[in-house]
C-alpha cells in the first residue's frame, strides 16, 4: 500500500507530478502566511492606526494627553495592545466591545454616525458583559 501511494504521489498528471503540486502548494501557502503575518505586524503599528484623518484629528489628540502615551517609564500603550487579540481566538470571543468594526463599516459605507460619541460596551453586543 505504501509503495502504491509512493508511485501515485510521484506519478505525472498532464504536466506535473502530484508530489510537485503538493510541495509547490505547501511552499506557496507558507509564503502567503508569511506575507499575511508581515502585513498584520504593519497594520498593528500606531502609525498605521493613526493614518486615517479621522483618527488623527480626534482620537490621537486625546490619546497624546493620556498616561498611555507619556508616562514615567517611557512605555507606550498602542492601539493594538487593547484592540487586537493576543491569541488566535476569534475577536468575537476575546473582547467584542473594544473592536471598532461597526464604526469602520459606518465610515466606509458613509452611514451617519458621530465619531466623537463614546461607545458603551453594551452597544457592541458583549458576549460576557465583562472585559
N, C-alpha and C positions, 0 to 999 in steps of 0.2 A: 504494500500500500504506500509506503514512504517512497519507494522507487517510482511508482506510477505518478505520485504527486510531484516529485522532483522533475520527471520528464515533462509533465504538463506545465510546471512552473517555468521551465526554460524552453518550452515548445513555442515556435513562432506563430503569431497571428499573421495578418497580411503583411505587416511591416516590422513589428517588434515582438519580442518575447513577453510573456506575462510577467516574468520577473523584472524585466527592464521597465515595464509600465508601472509596476508596483513600487519599484525603487525610485523612479522618477516622481511618482505621486507623493511618496514619503518625503523626498527632498523638497519638492515644491511646497508641501504642507509645512515643513519646518521653516522654509524661507518666509512664507506668508505669516506664520505665527510670530516669527522674529520681527517682521515688519509691523505687525499689529501691536506687539509689546513696545516697540520703539515709538510708535505713534501715540500709544496711551501714556507713555512717560512724558512726551512732549505736551500732550493735552492736559496733563495734571500739573503743569507749572503755573505759578502765579501770573507770569507774563501772558500766557495764553488765556487764562481766566479773565484777565482784565482787558484783553484786546478788544472786546466789544465796547462800543462807545457808551452804551447804557451802563455797563458795569463800571467803567472808568469815571463817569460823571457822578454816579450816585453811590454805589457800594464802596468803591475803592477809597473815596474821600473819607467815608465813615470808618472804614477798616483801618486807615492810617492813624486814626485818633485812638484806637483801642490798644489794650495791653497785648493783643495778639500780634500787632505789628512791631511795637517798640517796647521791650521790657528790659530789665536789668541784666538778664543772662545773654541777651542777643539772639535768642532762638525765636524764629518767626513761625507762627502757625499759618499755613496757607489754606486756600480753599479746599484742596484735595484732602487735607487732613480730616475734615469733617464731612465733606460732600462726596467722597469716593470711598467705597467699602475697602477695607484692608484685606478681606478674604475674598475667595472666588464665589461666595454665595451670591445669588441674585440680589440686586439692590432692594427689591421689594421686601426681602426678609430681614435686611440689616437695619436700615434707617430710612424708611419711606418718607418721613416728614421733612427730611433735610435735603432731599433731591429736588432741584428746581426744574424738573422736566415739564411740569404744567406751564410754568411761565415761559419756558423756552418755546413750547408749542404755540402758546398765545402770541409771543413776539413774532415768530416766523410766519404764522398764519394771519398776522395783522388783526387779531381779535382784540377788542378793547380790554385793557387791564390797567391797573395802577402800579407802576414799578416801585413806587415809594411805600406801598402798603406793606405792613408787617404780616408775615404768614403765621397763622396759628396752626400748630401741628394737627389739630383735628380736621382742618380743611384738606389735608393731604391724604386722609383715609388711613391713618395709622393702624397697623395690624395689632400691635401690642398696647398702644397707648402710652408707652414709656420709651425713653431713649435708651 
